[in-house]
Amino acid sequence: MSASERRRQTRQIGLRMTPDLYARIASEAKRRGISPTSRIREILIQQYDLDTPAPRIRSPRSRNLTPSQLAALSFAGDLGRAGNNLNQAVKRINEARKSSLLSEELFTTLHLSCDALLDLLHEIRSEMSGARDP
């Protein structure tokens, strides 16, 4: 049996955790340039004093990128998540309006604020891609 066959990870554990714990593990993993799963594996290996180092698995697309390129990709992902959250907020605002939970004045204020934030997100994305217009 070759060394790579002995190192192969074949067993799996399903695990649920609180959003706070996941955020902490994901943050540590991001700082180390590994996946959250690899960070948990590192913690377990350290806890049980195992000799096997945790594999440092990176996406094939990101293996040859510079730290600044990786940071830009991470920022672009953060922008995407912010845009998604903003779209969800707009949906909830519209639902609240239809249910008569918001006054027209508050709806207009919230909607204009969300539109301004969406415009800002589009502007940032355009700037990052080098485009002039969204």
PyMOL commands that set and color helices and strands:
alter all, ss='L'
color gray80, all
select helices_A, chain A and resi 3-7+19-32+36-47+60-62+67-98+104-129
alter helices_A, ss='H'
color red, helices_A
deselect
rebuild
show_as cartoon
